[in-house]
Amino acid sequence: MKSSLCEVFSLAALVLLAAGSAVADDAAVFRLDQAVQAGTLTLPAGVYEFRVSDRGVVSVFDDETSAIVGVTIARRDPLDLAHRSASATLTHDRAVRSISIGDFRYSFRAAPAPAGMAALQRPTTVVALAR
């Protein structure tokens, strides 16, 4: 009886450890040289940490990750093997178009630009900063 109880608890602990790592958020830090729209958020130029959940929820933190700037939603699609080299990148013009972190690309719905926000001629891709 005692050994079966130990086996059950060991199995439960293993399942919890596996589940905890499966739902961990992916994150990357990007420097934005101009103000951009990220979903429903307007971000001035600066350095931000983007954390994405497995449900497509994107949390944006300030440079020191001490304060959350905002939360928005993005469509989550797996990166195919040919595009895995684009991981840890962010593409924007006047708005963030997509973020590729880990094995997934998170795409934002196009939103109207706030008045006075300049658009780039072509989308720019930014590579994540090392921490």
N, CA, C and O atoms as a GROMACS GRO file, in nm:
protein
  524
    1MET      N    1   0.082  -0.119   0.000
    1MET     CA    2   0.000   0.000   0.000
    1MET      C    3   0.087   0.126   0.000
    1MET      O    4   0.063   0.221  -0.075
    2LYS      N    5   0.189   0.124   0.086
    2LYS     CA    6   0.277   0.240   0.098
    2LYS      C    7   0.352   0.265  -0.033
    2LYS      O    8   0.367   0.380  -0.074
    3SER      N    9   0.400   0.157  -0.099
    3SER     CA   10   0.474   0.176  -0.223
    3SER      C   11   0.383   0.224  -0.336
    3SER      O   12   0.428   0.302  -0.420
    4SER      N   13   0.255   0.180  -0.341
    4SER     CA   14   0.163   0.229  -0.444
    4SER      C   15   0.134   0.376  -0.423
    4SER      O   16   0.123   0.452  -0.519
    5LEU      N   17   0.121   0.417  -0.300
    5LEU     CA   18   0.096   0.558  -0.270
    5LEU      C   19   0.215   0.644  -0.314
    5LEU      O   20   0.196   0.752  -0.368
    6CYS      N   21   0.335   0.596  -0.290
    6CYS     CA   22   0.456   0.667  -0.334
    6CYS      C   23   0.461   0.676  -0.486
    6CYS      O   24   0.499   0.780  -0.540
    7GLU      N   25   0.424   0.568  -0.554
    7GLU     CA   26   0.424   0.570  -0.700
    7GLU      C   27   0.324   0.671  -0.755
    7GLU      O   28   0.354   0.742  -0.851
    8VAL      N   29   0.206   0.677  -0.694
    8VAL     CA   30   0.103   0.771  -0.738
    8VAL      C   31   0.151   0.915  -0.718
    8VAL      O   32   0.135   0.998  -0.808
    9PHE      N   33   0.209   0.944  -0.602
    9PHE     CA   34   0.258   1.079  -0.576
    9PHE      C   35   0.374   1.116  -0.669
    9PHE      O   36   0.384   1.230  -0.714
   10SER      N   37   0.462   1.019  -0.697
   10SER     CA   38   0.572   1.045  -0.790
   10SER      C   39   0.521   1.075  -0.930
   10SER      O   40   0.570   1.166  -0.996
   11LEU      N   41   0.422   0.997  -0.974
   11LEU     CA   42   0.363   1.020  -1.106
   11LEU      C   43   0.293   1.156  -1.112
   11LEU      O   44   0.304   1.226  -1.212
   12ALA      N   45   0.221   1.192  -1.006
   12ALA     CA   46   0.153   1.322  -1.002
   12ALA      C   47   0.254   1.437  -1.006
   12ALA      O   48   0.231   1.537  -1.074
   13ALA      N   49   0.364   1.423  -0.935
   13ALA     CA   50   0.467   1.528  -0.936
   13ALA      C   51   0.528   1.542  -1.076
   13ALA      O   52   0.554   1.653  -1.121
   14LEU      N   53   0.552   1.431  -1.143
   14LEU     CA   54   0.605   1.435  -1.279
   14LEU      C   55   0.510   1.503  -1.375
   14LEU      O   56   0.552   1.583  -1.458
   15VAL      N   57   0.381   1.474  -1.364
   15VAL     CA   58   0.280   1.536  -1.449
   15VAL      C   59   0.276   1.686  -1.424
   15VAL      O   60   0.268   1.763  -1.520
   16LEU      N   61   0.281   1.728  -1.299
   16LEU     CA   62   0.280   1.872  -1.267
   16LEU      C   63   0.403   1.943  -1.323
   16LEU      O   64   0.392   2.055  -1.373
   17LEU      N   65   0.518   1.880  -1.314
   17LEU     CA   66   0.640   1.940  -1.371
   17LEU      C   67   0.628   1.954  -1.522
   17LEU      O   68   0.666   2.057  -1.578
   18ALA      N   69   0.578   1.853  -1.588
   18ALA     CA   70   0.563   1.858  -1.733
   18ALA      C   71   0.460   1.963  -1.772
   18ALA      O   72   0.482   2.036  -1.869
   19ALA      N   73   0.351   1.972  -1.700
   19ALA     CA   74   0.246   2.071  -1.731
   19ALA      C   75   0.297   2.212  -1.708
   19ALA      O   76   0.262   2.303  -1.784
   20GLY      N   77   0.377   2.232  -1.606
   20GLY     CA   78   0.430   2.366  -1.577
   20GLY      C   79   0.519   2.416  -1.688
   20GLY      O   80   0.513   2.535  -1.722
   21SER      N   81   0.601   2.331  -1.746
   21SER     CA   82   0.687   2.376  -1.853
   21SER      C   83   0.611   2.392  -1.984
   21SER      O   84   0.653   2.470  -2.070
   22ALA      N   85   0.500   2.322  -2.001
   22ALA     CA   86   0.423   2.332  -2.125
   22ALA      C   87   0.349   2.464  -2.135
   22ALA      O   88   0.321   2.510  -2.246
   23VAL      N   89   0.316   2.526  -2.022
   23VAL     CA   90   0.240   2.651  -2.026
   23VAL      C   91   0.327   2.774  -2.000
   23VAL      O   92   0.275   2.884  -1.983
   24ALA      N   93   0.458   2.756  -1.996
   24ALA     CA   94   0.546   2.869  -1.971
   24ALA      C   95   0.541   2.967  -2.088
   24ALA      O   96   0.532   2.928  -2.205
   25ASP      N   97   0.546   3.095  -2.054
   25ASP     CA   98   0.543   3.199  -2.156
   25ASP      C   99   0.679   3.210  -2.224
   25ASP      O  100   0.783   3.192  -2.160
   26ASP      N  101   0.677   3.241  -2.354
   26ASP     CA  102   0.799   3.275  -2.426
   26ASP      C  103   0.815   3.426  -2.418
   26ASP      O  104   0.716   3.498  -2.411
   27ALA      N  105   0.939   3.475  -2.418
   27ALA     CA  106   0.962   3.619  -2.406
   27ALA      C  107   1.083   3.660  -2.490
   27ALA      O  108   1.174   3.581  -2.514
   28ALA      N  109   1.081   3.786  -2.533
   28ALA     CA  110   1.194   3.844  -2.605
   28ALA      C  111   1.191   3.994  -2.582
   28ALA      O  112   1.085   4.054  -2.563
   29VAL      N  113   1.309   4.055  -2.586
   29VAL     CA  114   1.323   4.199  -2.565
   29VAL      C  115   1.358   4.264  -2.698
   29VAL      O  116   1.449   4.220  -2.768
   30PHE      N  117   1.283   4.371  -2.733
   30PHE     CA  118   1.305   4.440  -2.861
   30PHE      C  119   1.321   4.590  -2.838
   30PHE      O  120   1.256   4.648  -2.750
   31ARG      N  121   1.409   4.651  -2.919
   31ARG     CA  122   1.425   4.797  -2.920
   31ARG      C  123   1.345   4.850  -3.039
   31ARG      O  124   1.368   4.809  -3.153
   32LEU      N  125   1.252   4.941  -3.010
   32LEU     CA  126   1.172   5.004  -3.115
   32LEU      C  127   1.223   5.147  -3.133
   32LEU      O  128   1.223   5.225  -3.037
   33ASP      N  129   1.265   5.181  -3.254
   33ASP     CA  130   1.323   5.313  -3.280
   33ASP      C  131   1.219   5.420  -3.309
   33ASP      O  132   1.252   5.538  -3.322
   34GLN      N  133   1.094   5.380  -3.321
   34GLN     CA  134   0.986   5.476  -3.344
   34GLN      C  135   0.862   5.427  -3.272
   34GLN      O  136   0.854   5.310  -3.233
   35ALA      N  137   0.765   5.514  -3.253
   35ALA     CA  138   0.639   5.475  -3.191
   35ALA      C  139   0.564   5.380  -3.285
   35ALA      O  140   0.562   5.401  -3.406
   36VAL      N  141   0.504   5.276  -3.227
   36VAL     CA  142   0.428   5.180  -3.306
   36VAL      C  143   0.299   5.144  -3.232
   36VAL      O  144   0.285   5.166  -3.112
   37GLN      N  145   0.207   5.088  -3.308
   37GLN     CA  146   0.084   5.033  -3.254
   37GLN      C  147   0.104   4.882  -3.244
   37GLN      O  148   0.144   4.820  -3.343
   38ALA      N  149   0.077   4.823  -3.128
   38ALA     CA  150   0.085   4.677  -3.112
   38ALA      C  151  -0.052   4.630  -3.069
   38ALA      O  152  -0.087   4.635  -2.951
   39GLY      N  153  -0.130   4.583  -3.164
   39GLY     CA  154  -0.269   4.547  -3.133
   39GLY      C  155  -0.343   4.672  -3.089
   39GLY      O  156  -0.357   4.767  -3.166
   40THR      N  157  -0.390   4.672  -2.966
   40THR     CA  158  -0.462   4.787  -2.911
   40THR      C  159  -0.371   4.883  -2.835
   40THR      O  160  -0.419   4.984  -2.783
   41LEU      N  161  -0.242   4.853  -2.827
   41LEU     CA  162  -0.148   4.935  -2.749
   41LEU      C  163  -0.070   5.031  -2.839
   41LEU      O  164  -0.032   4.995  -2.950
   42THR      N  165  -0.048   5.151  -2.792
   42THR     CA  166   0.042   5.245  -2.859
   42THR      C  167   0.169   5.250  -2.777
   42THR      O  168   0.166   5.285  -2.659
   43LEU      N  169   0.281   5.216  -2.839
   43LEU     CA  170   0.410   5.211  -2.770
   43LEU      C  171   0.503   5.318  -2.824
   43LEU      O  172   0.534   5.318  -2.943
   44PRO      N  173   0.548   5.410  -2.739
   44PRO     CA  174   0.649   5.506  -2.785
   44PRO      C  175   0.782   5.434  -2.811
   44PRO      O  176   0.800   5.320  -2.768
   45ALA      N  177   0.872   5.498  -2.881
   45ALA     CA  178   1.004   5.439  -2.905
   45ALA      C  179   1.065   5.400  -2.772
   45ALA      O  180   1.049   5.472  -2.673
   46GLY      N  181   1.134   5.288  -2.768
   46GLY     CA  182   1.195   5.242  -2.645
   46GLY      C  183   1.223   5.093  -2.650
   46GLY      O  184   1.212   5.030  -2.755
   47VAL      N  185   1.260   5.038  -2.535
   47VAL     CA  186   1.292   4.895  -2.523
   47VAL      C  187   1.180   4.829  -2.443
   47VAL      O  188   1.140   4.877  -2.336
   48TYR      N  189   1.129   4.718  -2.497
   48TYR     CA  190   1.017   4.648  -2.435
   48TYR      C  191   1.041   4.498  -2.434
   48TYR      O  192   1.106   4.444  -2.524
   49GLU      N  193   0.989   4.432  -2.332
   49GLU     CA  194   0.988   4.287  -2.330
   49GLU      C  195   0.848   4.242  -2.367
   49GLU      O  196   0.750   4.285  -2.306
   50PHE      N  197   0.839   4.155  -2.467
   50PHE     CA  198   0.713   4.098  -2.510
   50PHE      C  199   0.707   3.955  -2.458
   50PHE      O  200   0.796   3.874  -2.488
   51ARG      N  201   0.604   3.923  -2.381
   51ARG     CA  202   0.582   3.786  -2.334
   51ARG      C  203   0.455   3.735  -2.398
   51ARG      O  204   0.351   3.801  -2.393
   52VAL      N  205   0.463   3.618  -2.458
   52VAL     CA  206   0.348   3.561  -2.528
   52VAL      C  207   0.309   3.430  -2.462
   52VAL      O  208   0.394   3.348  -2.426
   53SER      N  209   0.178   3.411  -2.446
   53SER     CA  210   0.130   3.287  -2.386
   53SER      C  211   0.087   3.191  -2.496
   53SER      O  212   0.076   3.229  -2.613
   54ASP      N  213   0.062   3.068  -2.458
   54ASP     CA  214   0.018   2.968  -2.557
   54ASP      C  215  -0.123   2.996  -2.608
   54ASP      O  216  -0.168   2.928  -2.700
   55ARG      N  217  -0.192   3.093  -2.554
   55ARG     CA  218  -0.326   3.130  -2.599
   55ARG      C  219  -0.325   3.254  -2.688
   55ARG      O  220  -0.431   3.299  -2.732
   56GLY      N  221  -0.207   3.311  -2.715
   56GLY     CA  222  -0.199   3.429  -2.800
   56GLY      C  223  -0.212   3.560  -2.725
   56GLY      O  224  -0.231   3.665  -2.786
   57VAL      N  225  -0.202   3.556  -2.592
   57VAL     CA  226  -0.206   3.678  -2.512
   57VAL      C  227  -0.064   3.734  -2.507
   57VAL      O  228   0.030   3.666  -2.467
   58VAL      N  229  -0.050   3.860  -2.548
   58VAL     CA  230   0.080   3.925  -2.552
   58VAL      C  231   0.085   4.031  -2.442
   58VAL      O  232   0.007   4.126  -2.444
   59SER      N  233   0.175   4.014  -2.347
   59SER     CA  234   0.196   4.111  -2.240
   59SER      C  235   0.321   4.189  -2.272
   59SER      O  236   0.425   4.131  -2.304
   60VAL      N  237   0.313   4.321  -2.264
   60VAL     CA  238   0.428   4.407  -2.295
   60VAL      C  239   0.474   4.473  -2.166
   60VAL      O  240   0.395   4.536  -2.096
   61PHE      N  241   0.603   4.457  -2.135
   61PHE     CA  242   0.663   4.512  -2.014
   61PHE      C  243   0.764   4.619  -2.051
   61PHE      O  244   0.813   4.622  -2.164
   62ASP      N  245   0.794   4.706  -1.956
   62ASP     CA  246   0.896   4.808  -1.977
   62ASP      C  247   1.033   4.741  -1.981
   62ASP      O  248   1.045   4.620  -1.959
   63ASP      N  249   1.136   4.819  -2.007
   63ASP     CA  250   1.272   4.771  -2.024
   63ASP      C  251   1.321   4.687  -1.907
   63ASP      O  252   1.390   4.588  -1.926
   64GLU      N  253   1.285   4.726  -1.786
   64GLU     CA  254   1.334   4.657  -1.667
   64GLU      C  255   1.238   4.548  -1.620
   64GLU      O  256   1.261   4.488  -1.514
   65THR      N  257   1.133   4.523  -1.695
   65THR     CA  258   1.026   4.429  -1.661
   65THR      C  259   0.970   4.454  -1.521
   65THR      O  260   0.927   4.362  -1.453
   66SER      N  261   0.973   4.580  -1.480
   66SER     CA  262   0.920   4.615  -1.348
   66SER      C  263   0.774   4.659  -1.355
   66SER      O  264   0.705   4.662  -1.253
   67ALA      N  265   0.728   4.695  -1.475
   67ALA     CA  266   0.589   4.740  -1.491
   67ALA      C  267   0.533   4.689  -1.622
   67ALA      O  268   0.603   4.687  -1.724
   68ILE      N  269   0.408   4.650  -1.619
   68ILE     CA  270   0.343   4.606  -1.742
   68ILE      C  271   0.290   4.729  -1.815
   68ILE      O  272   0.223   4.813  -1.755
   69VAL      N  273   0.318   4.738  -1.943
   69VAL     CA  274   0.273   4.850  -2.025
   69VAL      C  275   0.132   4.824  -2.074
   69VAL      O  276   0.050   4.916  -2.081
   70GLY      N  277   0.103   4.699  -2.108
   70GLY     CA  278  -0.030   4.663  -2.154
   70GLY      C  279  -0.037   4.519  -2.200
   70GLY      O  280   0.064   4.449  -2.207
   71VAL      N  281  -0.158   4.477  -2.232
   71VAL     CA  282  -0.184   4.341  -2.278
   71VAL      C  283  -0.271   4.350  -2.402
   71VAL      O  284  -0.362   4.432  -2.409
   72THR      N  285  -0.243   4.266  -2.501
   72THR     CA  286  -0.322   4.261  -2.624
   72THR      C  287  -0.328   4.116  -2.672
   72THR      O  288  -0.263   4.028  -2.615
   73ILE      N  289  -0.404   4.093  -2.775
   73ILE     CA  290  -0.425   3.958  -2.828
   73ILE      C  291  -0.364   3.949  -2.969
   73ILE      O  292  -0.370   4.045  -3.046
   74ALA      N  293  -0.307   3.834  -3.001
   74ALA     CA  294  -0.252   3.810  -3.134
   74ALA      C  295  -0.289   3.668  -3.178
   74ALA      O  296  -0.314   3.581  -3.095
   75ARG      N  297  -0.292   3.646  -3.308
   75ARG     CA  298  -0.316   3.512  -3.361
   75ARG      C  299  -0.186   3.434  -3.356
   75ARG      O  300  -0.081   3.483  -3.397
   76ARG      N  301  -0.192   3.313  -3.305
   76ARG     CA  302  -0.074   3.228  -3.286
   76ARG      C  303  -0.072   3.120  -3.393
   76ARG      O  304  -0.166   3.041  -3.404
   77ASP      N  305   0.037   3.116  -3.471
   77ASP     CA  306   0.055   3.014  -3.574
   77ASP      C  307   0.194   2.953  -3.559
   77ASP      O  308   0.289   3.024  -3.530
   78PRO      N  309   0.206   2.822  -3.579
   78PRO     CA  310   0.339   2.760  -3.570
   78PRO      C  311   0.428   2.805  -3.686
   78PRO      O  312   0.382   2.822  -3.799
   79LEU      N  313   0.555   2.822  -3.655
   79LEU     CA  314   0.654   2.851  -3.760
   79LEU      C  315   0.693   2.719  -3.825
   79LEU      O  316   0.725   2.623  -3.756
   80ASP      N  317   0.689   2.713  -3.957
   80ASP     CA  318   0.734   2.591  -4.022
   80ASP      C  319   0.887   2.590  -4.022
   80ASP      O  320   0.952   2.690  -3.993
   81LEU      N  321   0.941   2.476  -4.054
   81LEU     CA  322   1.086   2.457  -4.045
   81LEU      C  323   1.164   2.560  -4.125
   81LEU      O  324   1.270   2.604  -4.080
   82ALA      N  325   1.114   2.600  -4.240
   82ALA     CA  326   1.184   2.696  -4.326
   82ALA      C  327   1.191   2.835  -4.263
   82ALA      O  328   1.281   2.913  -4.297
   83HIS      N  329   1.099   2.867  -4.173
   83HIS     CA  330   1.095   3.001  -4.113
   83HIS      C  331   1.144   3.004  -3.968
   83HIS      O  332   1.133   3.108  -3.903
   84ARG      N  333   1.198   2.894  -3.917
   84ARG     CA  334   1.245   2.892  -3.779
   84ARG      C  335   1.361   2.989  -3.756
   84ARG      O  336   1.382   3.033  -3.643
   85SER      N  337   1.436   3.022  -3.861
   85SER     CA  338   1.547   3.116  -3.845
   85SER      C  339   1.495   3.257  -3.817
   85SER      O  340   1.572   3.343  -3.774
   86ALA      N  341   1.366   3.282  -3.842
   86ALA     CA  342   1.307   3.414  -3.814
   86ALA      C  343   1.260   3.426  -3.670
   86ALA      O  344   1.202   3.528  -3.633
   87SER      N  345   1.285   3.324  -3.588
   87SER     CA  346   1.245   3.331  -3.448
   87SER      C  347   1.321   3.444  -3.378
   87SER      O  348   1.434   3.476  -3.416
   88ALA      N  349   1.261   3.502  -3.277
   88ALA     CA  350   1.316   3.616  -3.202
   88ALA      C  351   1.325   3.741  -3.288
   88ALA      O  352   1.422   3.816  -3.281
   89THR      N  353   1.222   3.762  -3.372
   89THR     CA  354   1.215   3.884  -3.453
   89THR      C  355   1.078   3.949  -3.437
   89THR      O  356   0.980   3.884  -3.400
   90LEU      N  357   1.074   4.077  -3.465
   90LEU     CA  358   0.951   4.157  -3.463
   90LEU      C  359   0.947   4.237  -3.592
   90LEU      O  360   1.047   4.300  -3.628
   91THR      N  361   0.835   4.236  -3.662
   91THR     CA  362   0.821   4.309  -3.787
   91THR      C  363   0.718   4.420  -3.768
   91THR      O  364   0.609   4.396  -3.717
   92HIS      N  365   0.754   4.544  -3.810
   92HIS     CA  366   0.663   4.658  -3.794
   92HIS      C  367   0.680   4.758  -3.906
   92HIS      O  368   0.785   4.765  -3.969
   93ASP      N  369   0.576   4.836  -3.928
   93ASP     CA  370   0.586   4.959  -4.007
   93ASP      C  371   0.535   5.068  -3.912
   93ASP      O  372   0.613   5.118  -3.831
   94ARG      N  373   0.411   5.106  -3.918
   94ARG     CA  374   0.356   5.196  -3.816
   94ARG      C  375   0.295   5.114  -3.702
   94ARG      O  376   0.266   5.166  -3.594
   95ALA      N  377   0.277   4.985  -3.729
   95ALA     CA  378   0.220   4.893  -3.631
   95ALA      C  379   0.301   4.764  -3.631
   95ALA      O  380   0.362   4.727  -3.731
   96VAL      N  381   0.301   4.697  -3.516
   96VAL     CA  382   0.367   4.568  -3.510
   96VAL      C  383   0.280   4.472  -3.591
   96VAL      O  384   0.162   4.456  -3.562
   97ARG      N  385   0.340   4.408  -3.690
   97ARG     CA  386   0.268   4.313  -3.775
   97ARG      C  387   0.277   4.172  -3.720
   97ARG      O  388   0.178   4.099  -3.720
   98SER      N  389   0.396   4.134  -3.673
   98SER     CA  390   0.412   4.000  -3.617
   98SER      C  391   0.533   3.995  -3.524
   98SER      O  392   0.626   4.075  -3.536
   99ILE      N  393   0.527   3.900  -3.433
   99ILE     CA  394   0.639   3.869  -3.345
   99ILE      C  395   0.662   3.720  -3.358
   99ILE      O  396   0.567   3.641  -3.346
  100SER      N  397   0.785   3.680  -3.382
  100SER     CA  398   0.820   3.538  -3.387
  100SER      C  399   0.907   3.508  -3.266
  100SER      O  400   1.018   3.559  -3.253
  101ILE      N  401   0.854   3.424  -3.179
  101ILE     CA  402   0.925   3.386  -3.057
  101ILE      C  403   0.912   3.235  -3.042
  101ILE      O  404   0.802   3.181  -3.052
  102GLY      N  405   1.023   3.169  -3.018
  102GLY     CA  406   1.018   3.023  -3.005
  102GLY      C  407   0.976   2.960  -3.137
  102GLY      O  408   1.030   2.992  -3.243
  103ASP      N  409   0.880   2.871  -3.129
  103ASP     CA  410   0.834   2.798  -3.248
  103ASP      C  411   0.707   2.858  -3.307
  103ASP      O  412   0.642   2.794  -3.390
  104PHE      N  413   0.671   2.981  -3.267
  104PHE     CA  414   0.544   3.038  -3.311
  104PHE      C  415   0.557   3.182  -3.361
  104PHE      O  416   0.646   3.255  -3.319
  105ARG      N  417   0.467   3.219  -3.450
  105ARG     CA  418   0.454   3.357  -3.497
  105ARG      C  419   0.321   3.408  -3.443
  105ARG      O  420   0.218   3.342  -3.453
  106TYR      N  421   0.325   3.528  -3.385
  106TYR     CA  422   0.207   3.593  -3.331
  106TYR      C  423   0.176   3.713  -3.420
  106TYR      O  424   0.255   3.807  -3.428
  107SER      N  425   0.061   3.710  -3.487
  107SER     CA  426   0.024   3.815  -3.582
  107SER      C  427  -0.084   3.903  -3.522
  107SER      O  428  -0.178   3.855  -3.458
  108PHE      N  429  -0.069   4.034  -3.543
  108PHE     CA  430  -0.164   4.131  -3.490
  108PHE      C  431  -0.262   4.174  -3.598
  108PHE      O  432  -0.226   4.185  -3.715
  109ARG      N  433  -0.383   4.199  -3.557
  109ARG     CA  434  -0.486   4.251  -3.648
  109ARG      C  435  -0.450   4.396  -3.682
  109ARG      O  436  -0.408   4.472  -3.595
  110ALA      N  437  -0.467   4.432  -3.807
  110ALA     CA  438  -0.438   4.570  -3.850
  110ALA      C  439  -0.536   4.665  -3.783
  110ALA      O  440  -0.656   4.641  -3.781
  111ALA      N  441  -0.484   4.772  -3.729
  111ALA     CA  442  -0.566   4.873  -3.664
  111ALA      C  443  -0.533   5.008  -3.724
  111ALA      O  444  -0.422   5.028  -3.774
  112PRO      N  445  -0.627   5.103  -3.722
  112PRO     CA  446  -0.595   5.235  -3.776
  112PRO      C  447  -0.486   5.302  -3.691
  112PRO      O  448  -0.483   5.290  -3.569
  113ALA      N  449  -0.398   5.372  -3.760
  113ALA     CA  450  -0.288   5.439  -3.691
  113ALA      C  451  -0.340   5.561  -3.617
  113ALA      O  452  -0.426   5.633  -3.668
  114PRO      N  453  -0.288   5.586  -3.497
  114PRO     CA  454  -0.322   5.709  -3.427
  114PRO      C  455  -0.276   5.830  -3.509
  114PRO      O  456  -0.178   5.821  -3.583
  115ALA      N  457  -0.345   5.940  -3.495
  115ALA     CA  458  -0.309   6.062  -3.568
  115ALA      C  459  -0.164   6.100  -3.540
  115ALA      O  460  -0.120   6.099  -3.425
  116GLY      N  461  -0.092   6.134  -3.644
  116GLY     CA  462   0.046   6.180  -3.628
  116GLY      C  463   0.149   6.069  -3.621
  116GLY      O  464   0.268   6.098  -3.610
  117MET      N  465   0.108   5.942  -3.628
  117MET     CA  466   0.205   5.834  -3.623
  117MET      C  467   0.257   5.809  -3.764
  117MET      O  468   0.180   5.776  -3.855
  118ALA      N  469   0.386   5.824  -3.782
  118ALA     CA  470   0.446   5.809  -3.915
  118ALA      C  471   0.461   5.662  -3.951
  118ALA      O  472   0.496   5.579  -3.867
  119ALA      N  473   0.433   5.630  -4.076
  119ALA     CA  474   0.450   5.492  -4.125
  119ALA      C  475   0.580   5.482  -4.202
  119ALA      O  476   0.620   5.575  -4.272
  120LEU      N  477   0.647   5.370  -4.188
  120LEU     CA  478   0.767   5.344  -4.266
  120LEU      C  479   0.725   5.305  -4.407
  120LEU      O  480   0.614   5.256  -4.428
  121GLN      N  481   0.812   5.328  -4.503
  121GLN     CA  482   0.782   5.291  -4.641
  121GLN      C  483   0.765   5.140  -4.656
  121GLN      O  484   0.675   5.094  -4.725
  122ARG      N  485   0.853   5.065  -4.590
  122ARG     CA  486   0.848   4.919  -4.595
  122ARG      C  487   0.856   4.865  -4.454
  122ARG      O  488   0.916   4.929  -4.367
  123PRO      N  489   0.797   4.749  -4.430
  123PRO     CA  490   0.809   4.690  -4.295
  123PRO      C  491   0.955   4.667  -4.256
  123PRO      O  492   1.038   4.632  -4.340
  124THR      N  493   0.984   4.686  -4.131
  124THR     CA  494   1.118   4.667  -4.076
  124THR      C  495   1.116   4.547  -3.982
  124THR      O  496   1.021   4.529  -3.906
  125THR      N  497   1.220   4.466  -3.986
  125THR     CA  498   1.232   4.353  -3.894
  125THR      C  499   1.340   4.384  -3.792
  125THR      O  500   1.452   4.422  -3.827
  126VAL      N  501   1.304   4.368  -3.665
  126VAL     CA  502   1.395   4.395  -3.553
  126VAL      C  503   1.429   4.261  -3.487
  126VAL      O  504   1.340   4.179  -3.464
  127VAL      N  505   1.555   4.240  -3.456
  127VAL     CA  506   1.599   4.117  -3.390
  127VAL      C  507   1.601   4.141  -3.240
  127VAL      O  508   1.636   4.250  -3.194
  128ALA      N  509   1.564   4.040  -3.164
  128ALA     CA  510   1.560   4.050  -3.018
  128ALA      C  511   1.696   4.083  -2.961
  128ALA      O  512   1.799   4.040  -3.015
  129LEU      N  513   1.698   4.159  -2.853
  129LEU     CA  514   1.821   4.193  -2.781
  129LEU      C  515   1.857   4.078  -2.688
  129LEU      O  516   1.768   4.010  -2.637
  130ALA      N  517   1.984   4.057  -2.666
  130ALA     CA  518   2.029   3.956  -2.569
  130ALA      C  519   2.018   4.015  -2.430
  130ALA      O  520   2.048   4.133  -2.410
  131ARG      N  521   1.978   3.935  -2.336
  131ARG     CA  522   1.969   3.979  -2.196
  131ARG      C  523   2.078   3.915  -2.116
  131ARG      O  524   2.088   3.938  -1.996
   0.00000   0.00000   0.00000
